[in-house]
């Protein structure tokens, strides 16, 4: 194969021209110039050709641009990234999140006075170290004033400390966590620590608003020269060449950058970024050790890593073979690990670039760094070689558009952000080449001093630097989310993957081993059996003799004792036998809140048949389809208690036996037994209030209570819906245990009707407001349908994604559904109830494993079971938003529809449809009636509202109306906001003043009192302007953070009366 130089020479001879468009190579050749051999060689060298052409094009673009001019001003506008950082500091004035520390150990003869003089000269050289930030004229600006200088702190002598190294780390940490006031002085401090006669540490702490990672290198270079010059002056020895004068001030760059972003070339690049970051934006759902706090935090820690030459050499060879770089291989490996941990196929990783393309930008400190977003595509389970090619294309596209500051794009796309996460990304990656770093400062050797970190900007940041064939680096992580052991395990998996792809790059990503210790192991198990598992169906018969007069069920019709219950169950079982019901048959049952439904269920289960839950409110056509599909399972083995079709919501979509979820008899027995033990019913039978409305959750609650001899309270639905009636019921018949619906629990708690000492277990995740008032021992019960939704028990006050299994359940994990049992990162959850009868699994004949359809992950010995797709569970039904959207789109007169969940109140997410008609909006009543005829009640949207359009005819969020599912629901108007017009009316002078300011800034004609600044279209910079304008007109300075969380009325209530 010819070399790249030889290929270029031949192409030139034959008149072939090359160019790069949108990251791809375009070839223009005269007829007959390219033969098969040359085409093959072109394909082989294609990546290298693209890299070379991009470099030439970038250099040409930079060369053609006008140079940055020196303005000699004392007041400059802020550069775009400075605006964002200034606002962030104003939001948290005492924060140290953006402090940047750096320390270097100097071993050898040291002159403290010469170093102080060198630092003074460094401050004289760089204008940012003689400037502050000012907001007096309405917009933040960089101001250079006489007398302003960065601080050179007195030298600190630690040599007399018992442990100078420990004292040093403590001192560095304290200094790094000391906040800057950007409006008073330059945000930089310099200190020298003395650890011994010839051991000193040079320390700098600055703020990211004036400093980036490359500024540290410039600092060392300048200080080495300036310090050598000072030593030469003092000793009379030859001085080094002086540093050249800086061609521009940083403020000159800020002006140039603002002018540059309006050019056609940069505008086109900004448009490219909008395409790259087009909604819906993926959230990287990584398993965490703790739940995400309501607001994203920045507290961080670091785990260092070292990849030896034996690991690095093969991936370097792979990079050469693929005509790419080690950087790209590492980035692809990082993407692969994130994919394996999360299951996501759309992954965004950010990576920094220097942003100093022009020569006049090279020598000055400042924040020039730009952030690039590499959006990885892992769909289709590619091999690592294929992923490497995809990653290379994505990174080349990002690099090709690095001139456009993405801060404004971030601002556009993060208006509706989840405040518990970073706006657009959760993972970072950076690669540093450190071969040319300073190693001597005067006669002293110089080496970097590792420090503890305290803050991070992403959930996970993987960074490495090249160190003579090895890779040194770390993973920085949010300590609010992750434990150190978890991150150590992630690093081990990353190195294991690198070793494997260095040898076998053609393995599919899903097959790359990410096992404990690098090898498949036995199934991980948690818990022990050793408790008796009761069969509630037979236990009720025993209780009819042991406690015949105890009330078994109380419902709207009255009360049944255990003796009465047994009489009715036997009679109903005989009726079913007469109708031909036998073991293994599937029997439809209206599982509702009444004693008759429980009697029917017990009778079916006693006969060894399976329940197919249904409701009279379900569309008849769908009920018929479900029963027909269930009947197809008649020939399968017995031992099935319940047949569910949780995702069957549309009668017209068709239902087959393959759509069924089977709850085995042993799983149902285990679930009800474990739940009974969990809520304390094995100690003393108590009254159990069941609050689930229907289906399997209701059946589980009923069997849990009855199997332990407790009284099952099935108050009518009307009582559950009326807070006063419910309070009266609980006062008259106080329960010892409350099971079921979080929304009912909210009503009980709001009325102060929860009996003291009552145990609470919820089938559904409670929101933060409910958690705060629940008893300390309240738990959230959840699990896959195959385990009757009872597998994990989470204390609601310490809820975490990584849950512990209830009772005595070993948990095997399979990285391939239905196959094997091994510890893996992402796989199907298998449940093995040991010691139970009937060990034949329906999905795996002869196996003890009940395999579920639930994706699951191992986290520190626990489990995470995220749901896949776009569905959410409502009343035990998995509502697939895509199915509902499709059903709406098929209605006459509907041109486009999108379905999602909108927040009606805190913790109250309601199914909502946004619809556009072909000519006019279809009548809402007509649409709702049509959906009710074919969809389950849970799948009929509570609100149907117009789908907004832009002038170009595309739906809000940038998605085409031809593909409404691609719209990000967060970009659509919430129909539940401002529904109460009286509450939205502006009433006070402060409310009217704030509304006027917001309307002017946001370009909105009117704003209600219930409006939130960011939800109304505000951005971070506009928030600061709103605060400043309010201060100018009222004399009161608001904390900018209030605009994130409070309504206009809430903020107005804080304005002091004048």
SULBELNOR-V136837 format. One record per backbone hydrogen bond with DSSP energy under -0.5 kcal/mol. NH is the residue of the N-H (numbers start at 1). CO is the residue of the C=O. If there is no record, write none. Layout:
{{NH,CO} {NH,CO}}
This chain:
{{7,3} {8,4} {9,5} {10,6} {11,7} {12,8} {13,9} {14,10} {15,12} {16,11} {17,28} {19,26} {21,24} {24,21} {26,19} {28,17} {33,30} {35,33} {39,35} {40,36} {41,37} {42,38} {43,39} {44,40} {45,41} {46,43} {49,45} {50,46} {51,47} {52,48} {53,49} {54,50} {55,51} {56,52} {57,53} {58,54} {59,55} {60,56} {61,57} {62,58} {63,59} {64,60} {65,61} {65,62} {71,69} {76,142} {78,140} {83,79} {84,80} {85,81} {86,82} {87,83} {88,84} {89,85} {90,86} {91,87} {92,88} {93,90} {95,92} {99,96} {100,206} {101,99} {102,204} {104,202} {105,447} {106,200} {107,105} {107,445} {108,106} {108,198} {112,110} {115,111} {116,112} {117,113} {118,114} {119,115} {120,116} {121,117} {122,118} {123,119} {124,120} {125,121} {126,122} {127,125} {129,126} {130,127} {131,128} {132,143} {133,182} {134,141} {138,135} {141,134} {142,76} {143,132} {143,141} {144,74} {145,130} {145,143} {148,145} {150,129} {151,188} {153,151} {153,190} {156,192} {157,155} {158,156} {158,194} {159,194} {161,158} {164,161} {167,163} {168,164} {169,165} {170,166} {171,167} {172,168} {173,169} {174,170} {175,171} {176,172} {177,173} {178,175} {179,177} {182,180} {184,181} {185,181} {188,186} {189,205} {190,151} {191,203} {193,201} {194,156} {195,193} {195,199} {196,199} {199,196} {200,106} {201,193} {202,104} {203,191} {203,201} {204,102} {205,189} {206,100} {207,187} {208,98} {210,207} {215,212} {216,212} {216,213} {217,213} {218,214} {219,215} {220,216} {221,217} {222,218} {223,219} {224,220} {225,221} {226,222} {227,223} {228,224} {229,225} {230,226} {231,227} {232,228} {233,229} {234,230} {235,231} {236,232} {237,232} {252,249} {253,249} {254,250} {255,251} {256,252} {257,253} {258,254} {259,255} {260,256} {261,257} {262,259} {263,260} {267,263} {268,264} {269,265} {270,266} {271,267} {272,268} {273,269} {274,270} {275,271} {276,272} {277,273} {278,275} {284,282} {285,283} {286,284} {289,481} {290,481} {291,799} {296,419} {300,454} {301,477} {303,475} {305,473} {307,471} {308,306} {311,308} {312,308} {313,309} {315,311} {316,312} {317,313} {318,314} {319,315} {320,316} {321,317} {322,318} {323,320} {324,319} {329,325} {330,326} {331,327} {332,328} {333,329} {334,330} {335,331} {336,332} {337,333} {338,334} {339,335} {340,336} {341,337} {342,338} {343,339} {347,345} {347,376} {349,347} {349,374} {350,427} {351,372} {353,370} {361,358} {362,358} {362,359} {363,359} {364,361} {368,366} {370,353} {372,351} {372,370} {374,349} {374,372} {375,373} {376,347} {376,374} {378,345} {378,376} {381,378} {384,507} {385,505} {387,383} {388,384} {389,385} {390,386} {391,387} {392,388} {393,389} {394,390} {395,391} {396,392} {397,393} {398,394} {399,395} {400,396} {401,398} {402,399} {404,401} {405,403} {408,405} {410,406} {411,407} {412,408} {413,409} {414,410} {415,412} {417,414} {419,417} {421,418} {426,348} {427,348} {428,460} {429,350} {430,462} {432,464} {434,432} {434,466} {437,434} {441,444} {444,441} {445,107} {446,439} {447,105} {449,103} {450,448} {456,298} {460,426} {461,476} {462,428} {463,461} {463,474} {464,430} {465,472} {466,432} {467,470} {470,467} {471,307} {472,465} {473,305} {474,463} {475,303} {476,461} {477,301} {478,459} {479,299} {479,477} {480,299} {481,478} {482,478} {487,483} {488,484} {489,485} {490,486} {491,487} {492,488} {493,489} {494,490} {495,491} {496,492} {497,493} {498,494} {499,495} {500,496} {501,497} {502,498} {503,499} {503,500} {504,500} {507,504} {509,382} {511,508} {512,508} {512,509} {518,515} {519,516} {530,531} {534,532} {536,534} {538,535} {539,535} {540,536} {542,538} {543,539} {544,540} {545,541} {545,542} {546,542} {547,543} {550,547} {552,560} {553,560} {554,712} {555,558} {556,714} {558,555} {560,553} {562,550} {563,548} {565,561} {566,562} {567,563} {568,564} {569,565} {570,566} {571,567} {572,568} {573,569} {574,570} {575,571} {576,572} {577,573} {578,574} {579,575} {580,577} {581,576} {584,608} {585,582} {587,585} {587,610} {588,586} {589,612} {591,589} {591,614} {592,590} {594,592} {598,594} {599,595} {600,596} {601,597} {602,598} {603,599} {604,600} {605,601} {606,602} {607,603} {608,605} {609,604} {610,585} {611,641} {612,587} {613,611} {614,589} {618,615} {622,619} {623,619} {624,620} {625,621} {626,622} {627,623} {628,624} {629,625} {630,626} {631,627} {632,628} {632,629} {633,630} {634,631} {636,633} {641,639} {641,663} {642,663} {643,611} {644,642} {644,661} {648,645} {649,647} {651,934} {653,650} {654,651} {659,656} {660,657} {661,644} {663,642} {664,662} {664,786} {665,639} {668,664} {669,665} {670,666} {671,667} {672,668} {673,669} {674,670} {675,671} {676,672} {677,673} {678,674} {679,675} {680,677} {681,676} {682,676} {683,680} {684,680} {688,711} {689,687} {689,737} {690,688} {690,713} {691,739} {695,591} {698,694} {699,695} {700,696} {701,697} {702,698} {703,699} {704,700} {705,701} {706,702} {707,703} {708,704} {708,705} {709,706} {710,705} {711,686} {712,552} {712,710} {713,688} {713,711} {714,554} {714,712} {715,713} {719,716} {720,716} {721,717} {722,718} {722,719} {723,721} {726,722} {727,723} {728,724} {729,725} {730,726} {731,727} {732,728} {733,729} {736,687} {737,687} {738,759} {739,689} {740,761} {741,739} {745,741} {746,742} {747,743} {748,744} {749,745} {750,746} {751,747} {752,749} {753,748} {755,753} {758,755} {759,736} {761,738} {762,779} {763,740} {764,762} {771,767} {772,768} {773,770} {774,770} {774,771} {778,775} {779,760} {780,794} {781,762} {781,779} {782,792} {787,784} {788,785} {789,784} {790,787} {791,782} {791,789} {792,782} {793,804} {794,780} {796,778} {798,795} {799,796} {803,801} {803,863} {806,791} {809,806} {810,808} {810,832} {812,810} {812,830} {814,828} {816,819} {819,816} {822,813} {827,856} {828,814} {829,854} {830,812} {831,850} {832,810} {833,831} {834,832} {836,833} {841,844} {841,847} {847,844} {850,831} {851,849} {852,829} {855,853} {856,827} {857,864} {858,824} {859,857} {859,862} {862,859} {863,803} {864,857} {871,868} {872,879} {874,877} {877,874} {878,646} {879,872} {879,877} {880,878} {881,870} {881,879} {884,880} {885,881} {886,882} {887,883} {888,884} {889,885} {890,886} {891,888} {894,891} {895,893} {895,916} {896,916} {898,914} {900,912} {902,910} {904,902} {904,908} {905,908} {908,905} {909,907} {910,902} {910,908} {912,900} {913,943} {914,898} {915,913} {915,945} {916,896} {918,893} {919,920} {927,923} {928,924} {929,925} {930,926} {931,927} {932,928} {933,929} {934,930} {934,931} {935,931} {936,649} {939,936} {940,937} {941,939} {942,911} {943,911} {945,913} {947,915} {948,946} {950,954} {953,950} {955,959} {956,948} {958,955} {963,960} {964,961} {966,963} {967,964} {969,967} {971,968} {972,969} {975,973} {977,974} {979,976} {981,979} {984,980} {985,981} {985,982} {992,988} {993,989} {994,990} {995,991} {996,992} {997,993} {998,994} {999,995} {1000,996} {1001,997} {1002,998} {1003,999} {1004,999} {1009,984} {1011,1008} {1013,1046} {1014,1043} {1016,1012} {1017,1014} {1018,1013} {1023,1019} {1024,1020} {1025,1021} {1026,1022} {1027,1023} {1028,1024} {1029,1025} {1030,1026} {1031,1027} {1032,1028} {1033,1029} {1034,1030} {1035,1031} {1036,1030} {1038,1036} {1040,1038} {1042,1039} {1043,1040} {1044,1041} {1045,1041} {1046,1042} {1048,1011} {1049,1009} {1051,1047} {1052,1048} {1053,1049} {1054,1051} {1055,1051} {1055,1052}}
